[in-house]
Amino acid sequence: MVRILPVFFVAAASLSAQAAEPQWLPVTAPKIAVAGLPWFAENHGEFWRLPERSKGDFPKPVWSLALDSSGGRIRFRTDSSTLALRLEWPHPPNMRNMHYFGQSGVDLYIGNTYWGTAIPDKDAAPTKVYEHVYFKDQPRAMRDITIYLALYSPVKVLQIGLDQDAAIQPARPFARSRPVVIYGTSITQGGCASRPGMSYQAILGRRLNLDYVNLGFSGNGKGEAAVARAVAELDAAAFVLDFAQNNRTVESLAQVYDPFIGILRARHPNTPIVCITPIYAAEEATGGRPANEQMRTLIRGVVSHRIAAGDAHLQLVEGTDLLGPTRADGLVDGTHPNDLGFQWMAEGLAQRLHKVLGL
């Protein structure tokens, strides 16, 4: 049962007293879909990225990060002249290399066009319910709505506000009925996009009209078997493995990389798997991060060995082809992509996935 608390209004983002009170719908209302969170129903409507039943199998930091809603989207079509949300954030944004919009923002896109972002106050409290109005008094016309949930915050969307007489239709179908499932590091989770609609998966999804599942875990994309088994539960159009750098050493990566692919292959013998080597880091210009190139060599070897052994559905993508030494302006802190870097990554992956998925 959704707990509705007194609403705190922000003057610039609240429904005026004169405006007609909207109807407030739960995200589970008919014709409204939650995408990118495959265990949403099993987790009783919580915006978590892994199944609660396996919570005890995951390292504690992985489960904590799984509470962040990265990759979750709310999708539907409506002719409402107003669109508002009631939201809760458990804590204010507190990251050093991502501002409020990037860490905690909730984006609205109409079709493939950005319309605005909801964010909490700097002193957000877990008992505070925000009401954010994305638009009101717009001409009545059917619009494709996509709401991108926060990358690095366990935000909750409590209700969606629409006109009392608004028509609601299901979202337009994706180009493929099954999602692309992406497992990896903080870069995969979305660090350091300026807002959730600018992660490389979000850009890629709009570009190719693809559904996706974001299983990036900041600092903790280490390839544990328990996580691999959870990833393997999903019926994916393709798997993308973007993990390496969260392993402390090449040796620790070697212990998990091939077994991770093996766990996926045991349940999905013919599903495409795309393996990405580490993208460029600025320290490499001066000889730093030697492990990055060693990890690239390791991943190339694993992929080559499996292809030679008969795996016809395994692909290698060089991370430095997506974001390499000549594209260091695509980095925000020397390691994580900014919006430009994510745009470059999405463009490169779009070419490969377009072919892999036969789009």
For each residue, the residues with C-beta under 8 A, 3 or more apart:
1:
2: 26 158 159
3:
4: 86 129 158 159
5: 127 128 129
6: 129
7: 86 129 130 131
8: 128 129 130 131
9: 14 131
10: 13 14 130 132
11: 14
12:
13: 10 118 131 132 133
14: 9 10 11 131 133
15: 19 21 22 82 84 131 133 136 161
16: 19 136
17:
18:
19: 15 16 82 136 137
20: 163 164
21: 15 164
22: 15 80 82 84 161 162 163 164
23: 161 162 163 164 166
24: 86 159 160 161
25: 29 32 159 160 161 162
26: 2 29 158 159 160
27: 32 34 45 74 157 159 160
28: 32 34 45
29: 25 26 32 160 168
30: 168
31: 76 168 169 170
32: 25 27 28 29 74 75 76 160 168
33: 74 75 76 170 171
34: 27 28 37 40 47 72 73 74 75
35: 72 73 74 75 171 179 211
36: 71 72 73 179 211 212 213 214
37: 34 40 43 47 48 49 69 71 72 213
38: 179 213 233 234
39: 42 43 48 49 50 51 52
40: 34 37 43 45 46 47 48 72
41: 44 45
42: 39 51 52 53
43: 37 39 40 46 48 51 52
44: 41
45: 27 28 40 41
46: 40 43 52
47: 34 37 40 69 72 149 154 155 156 157
48: 37 39 40 43 52 66 67 69 154
49: 37 39 65 66 67 68 69 70 71 72 213 214 215
50: 39 54 55 58 62 63 66 215 227 230
51: 39 42 43 54 55 230 233
52: 39 42 43 46 48 55
53: 42
54: 50 51 57 58 226 229 230
55: 50 51 52 58 63
56:
57: 54 226 229
58: 50 54 55 62 63 66 224 226 227 230
59: 62 63 220 222 224 226
60: 63 64
61: 64 65 217 219 220
62: 50 58 59 65 66 217 220 224 227
63: 50 55 58 59 60 66 67
64: 60 61 67
65: 49 61 62 68 189 217 218 220
66: 48 49 50 58 62 63 217
67: 48 49 63 64 154
68: 49 65 150 151 152 153 154 189
69: 37 47 48 49 72 149 150 151 153 154 155
70: 49 149 150 151 152 189 190 196 199 214 216
71: 36 37 49 149 199 201 212 213 214 215
72: 34 35 36 37 40 47 49 69 148 149
73: 34 35 36 146 147 148 149
74: 27 32 33 34 35 145 146 147 149 157 160
75: 32 33 34 35 144 145 146 147 171
76: 31 32 33 145 168 169 170 171
77: 142 143 144 145 168 169 170 171 172
78: 83 142 143 145 162 166 167 168 169
79: 140 141 142 143 166 167
80: 22 83 140 162 163 166 167
81: 135 136 137 138 139 140 163 166
82: 15 19 22 133 135 136 137 138 161 162 163
83: 78 80 108 133 134 135 136 145 160 161 162
84: 15 22 131 132 133 134 136 160 161
85: 106 118 130 131 132 134 147 157 158 159 160 161
86: 4 7 24 129 130 131 157 158 159 161
87: 106 118 120 129 130 132 155 156 157 158
88: 126 128 129 130 155 156 158
89: 92 104 120 124 126 128 130 150 153 154 155 156
90: 124 126 153 154
91: 94 124 126 153
92: 89 104 120 121 122 123 124
93: 98 99 100 103 104 119 120 122 124 153
94: 91 103
95: 98 102 103 152
96:
97: 191 192 332 333 336
98: 93 95 102 103 151 152 191 192 193
99: 93 102 103 194
100: 93 103 104 105 119 120 122
101: 104 105 117 119 194 195
102: 95 98 99 105 151 152 190 191 192 193 194 195 196
103: 93 94 95 98 99 100 150 151 152 153
104: 89 92 93 100 101 119 120 124 150 152 153 155
105: 100 101 102 117 118 119 150 151 195 196
106: 85 87 117 118 119 132 147 148 149 150 155 157 196
107: 114 116 117 147 148 195 196 197
108: 83 114 115 116 117 118 134 145 146 147 148
109: 112 113 114 115 145 146 147 148 197 206
110: 113 115 143 144 145
111: 143 144
112: 109 206
113: 109 110
114: 107 108 109 197
115: 108 109 110 134 135
116: 107 108 134 135
117: 101 105 106 107 108 195
118: 13 85 87 105 106 108 130 132 134
119: 93 100 101 104 105 106
120: 87 89 92 93 100 104 124 128 130
121: 92 124 128
122: 92 93 100
123: 92
124: 89 90 91 92 93 104 120 121 128
125: 128
126: 88 89 90 91
127: 5
128: 5 8 88 89 120 121 124 125
129: 4 5 6 7 8 86 87 88 158
130: 7 8 10 85 86 87 88 89 118 120
131: 7 8 9 13 14 15 84 85 86 161
132: 10 13 84 85 87 106 118
133: 13 14 15 82 83 84 136 161
134: 83 84 85 108 115 116 118
135: 81 82 83 115 116 138
136: 15 16 19 81 82 83 84 133
137: 19 81 82
138: 81 82 135 141
139: 81
140: 79 80 81
141: 79 138
142: 77 78 79 167 169
143: 77 78 79 110 111
144: 75 77 110 111 171 172
145: 74 75 76 77 78 83 108 109 110 171
146: 73 74 75 108 109 171
147: 73 74 75 85 106 107 108 109 157
148: 72 73 106 107 108 109 195 196 197 202
149: 47 69 70 71 72 73 74 106 155 157 196
150: 68 69 70 89 103 104 105 106 153 154 155 196
151: 68 69 70 98 102 103 105 189 190 191 193 196 199
152: 68 70 95 98 102 103 104 189 190 191 218
153: 68 69 89 90 91 93 103 104 150
154: 47 48 67 68 69 89 90 150
155: 47 69 87 88 89 104 106 149 150
156: 47 87 88 89
157: 27 47 74 85 86 87 106 147 149 160
158: 2 4 26 85 86 87 88 129
159: 2 4 24 25 26 27 85 86
160: 24 25 26 27 29 32 74 83 84 85 157
161: 15 22 23 24 25 82 83 84 85 86 131 133
162: 22 23 25 78 80 82 83 166 168
163: 20 22 23 80 81 82 166
164: 20 21 22 23
165:
166: 23 78 79 80 81 162 163
167: 78 79 80 142
168: 29 30 31 32 76 77 78 162
169: 31 76 77 78 142
170: 31 33 76 77
171: 33 35 75 76 77 144 145 146
172: 77 144
173: 177
174: 177 179 209 210 211
175: 208 209 210 357 359
176: 179 210 211 237 357 359
177: 173 174 237
178: 211 235 236 237
179: 35 36 38 174 176 210 211 212 213 234 236 237
180: 201 204 210 211 212 213 236 237 238 239 240 353 357
181: 212 213 215 231 234 236 238 239 240
182: 188 201 212 213 214 215 216 239 240 242
183: 188 215 216 221 227 231 239 240 241 242 243
184: 187 188 189 215 216 217 221 240 241 242 243 276
185: 188 189 216 217 218 219 220 221 242 243 244 245 246
186: 189 190 191 216 217 218 219 221 246 336
187: 184 191 216 242 279 336 337
188: 182 183 184 185 201 214 215 216 217 221 242 243
189: 65 68 70 151 152 184 185 186 199 214 216 217 218
190: 70 102 151 152 186 193 196 199 201 214 216
191: 97 98 102 151 152 186 187 218 336
192: 97 98 102 332 333 336 337 338
193: 98 102 151 190 196 198 199 202 337 338 339 342
194: 99 101 102 198 338 339
195: 101 102 105 107 117 148 198
196: 70 102 105 106 107 148 149 150 151 190 193 199 202
197: 107 109 114 148 202 203
198: 193 194 195 202 203 339 342 343
199: 70 71 151 189 190 193 196 202 203 214 342
200: 203 204 337 342 343 345 346 349
201: 71 180 182 188 190 204 205 212 214 346
202: 148 193 196 197 198 199 205 206
203: 197 198 199 200 206 207 342 343 346
204: 180 200 201 207 208 210 212 346 349 350 353
205: 201 202 208 209 210 211 212
206: 109 112 202 203 209
207: 203 204 346 347 350
208: 175 204 205 350 353 354 357 359
209: 174 175 205 206
210: 174 175 176 179 180 204 205 237 353 357
211: 35 36 174 176 178 179 180 205
212: 36 71 179 180 181 182 201 204 205
213: 36 37 38 49 71 179 180 181 182 234 236
214: 36 49 70 71 182 188 189 190 199 201
215: 49 50 71 181 182 183 184 188 227 230 231
216: 70 182 183 184 185 186 187 188 189 190 221 242
217: 61 62 65 66 184 185 186 188 189 220 221 227 246
218: 65 152 185 186 189 191 221
219: 61 185 186 246
220: 59 61 62 65 185 217 246
221: 183 184 185 186 188 216 217 218 242 243 246
222: 59 243 246 247 252 256
223: 227 228 243 247 253 256 257 259 260
224: 58 59 62 227 228 256
225: 228 229 256 259 260 263
226: 54 57 58 59 229 230
227: 50 58 62 183 215 217 223 224 230 231
228: 223 224 225 231 232 259 260 263 264
229: 54 57 225 226 232 233 263
230: 50 51 54 58 215 226 227 233
231: 181 183 215 227 228 234 239 263 264
232: 228 229 263 264 266 267 268
233: 38 51 229 230 267
234: 38 179 181 213 231
235: 178
236: 178 179 180 181 213 239 268 271
237: 176 177 178 179 180 210 271 272 357
238: 180 181 271 272 273 274 353 356 357
239: 180 181 182 183 231 236 264 268 271 272 273 274
240: 180 181 182 183 184 273 274 276 349
241: 183 184 260 261 273 274 275 276
242: 182 183 184 185 187 188 216 221 276
243: 183 184 185 188 221 222 223 246 247
244: 185 247 253 257 277 278 295 296 299
245: 185 278 291 292 295
246: 185 186 217 219 220 221 222 243
247: 222 223 243 244 250 252 253 256 295
248: 252
249: 252 253 291
250: 247 253 254 291 294 295 298
251: 254 255
252: 222 247 248 249 255 256
253: 223 244 247 249 250 256 257 295 298
254: 250 251 257 258 298
255: 251 252 259
256: 222 223 224 225 247 252 253 259 260
257: 223 244 253 254 260 261 298 299 302
258: 254 261 262 302 305 306
259: 223 225 228 255 256 262 263
260: 223 225 228 241 256 257 263 264
261: 241 257 258 264 265 273 275 302 306 314
262: 258 259 265 266
263: 225 228 229 231 232 259 260 266 267
264: 228 231 232 239 260 261 267 268 271 273
265: 261 262 268 269 273 311
266: 232 262 263 269
267: 232 233 263 264
268: 232 236 239 264 265 271
269: 265 266
270: 313
271: 236 237 238 239 264 268 313
272: 237 238 239 313 314 315 356 357
273: 238 239 240 241 261 264 265 313 314 315
274: 238 239 240 241 315 316 317 349 352 353 356
275: 241 261 299 302 303 314 315 316 317
276: 184 240 241 242 279 317 318 319 322
277: 244 295 296 299 300 316 317 318 319 320
278: 244 245 281 292 295 296 319 320
279: 187 276 319 320 322 323 324 337 341 345
280: 284 292 319 320 323 324 325 327 328 331
281: 278 284 288 289 292 331 334 335
282: 285 328 331 334 335
283: 286 288 289 334
284: 280 281 287 288 289 292 293 325
285: 282 288 325 328
286: 283
287: 284 290
288: 281 283 284 285
289: 281 283 284 292 293
290: 287 293 294
291: 245 249 250 294 295
292: 245 278 280 281 284 289 295 296
293: 284 289 290 296 297
294: 250 290 291 297 298
295: 244 245 247 250 253 277 278 291 292 298 299
296: 244 277 278 292 293 299 300 318 319 320
297: 293 294 300 301
298: 250 253 254 257 294 295 301 302
299: 244 257 275 277 295 296 302 303 316
300: 277 296 297 303 304 316
301: 297 298 304 305
302: 257 258 261 275 298 299 305 306
303: 275 299 300 306 307 314 315 316
304: 300 301 307 308 316
305: 258 301 302 308 309
306: 258 261 302 303 309 311 314
307: 303 304 310 311 312 314
308: 304 305
309: 305 306
310: 307
311: 265 306 307 314
312: 307
313: 270 271 272 273
314: 261 272 273 275 303 306 307 311
315: 272 273 274 275 303 352 356
316: 274 275 277 299 300 303 304
317: 274 275 276 277 321 322 348 349 352
318: 276 277 296 321 322
319: 276 277 278 279 280 296 322 323 324
320: 277 278 279 280 296 323 324 325
321: 317 318 324 348
322: 276 279 317 318 319 344 345 348 349
323: 279 280 319 320 327 330 331 337 341 344 345
324: 279 280 319 320 321 327
325: 280 284 285 320 328
326:
327: 280 323 324 330 341 344
328: 280 282 285 325 331
329: 340
330: 323 327 337 338 340 341 342 343 344
331: 280 281 282 323 328 334 335 336 337 338 341
332: 97 192 336 337 338 341
333: 97 192 336
334: 281 282 283 331
335: 281 282 331
336: 97 186 187 191 192 331 332 333 341
337: 187 192 193 200 279 323 330 331 332 340 341 342 344 345
338: 192 193 194 330 331 332 341 342
339: 193 194 198 342 343
340: 329 330 337 343 344
341: 279 323 327 330 331 332 336 337 338 344 345
342: 193 198 199 200 203 330 337 338 339 345 346
343: 198 200 203 330 339 340 346 347
344: 322 323 327 330 337 340 341 347 348
345: 200 279 322 323 337 341 342 348 349
346: 200 201 203 204 207 342 343 349 350
347: 207 343 344 350 351
348: 317 321 322 344 345 351 352
349: 200 204 240 274 317 322 345 346 352 353
350: 204 207 208 346 347 353 354
351: 347 348 354 355
352: 274 315 317 348 349 355 356
353: 180 204 208 210 238 274 349 350 356 357 359
354: 208 350 351 357 359
355: 351 352 358
356: 238 272 274 315 352 353
357: 175 176 180 208 210 237 238 272 353 354
358: 355
359: 175 176 208 353 354
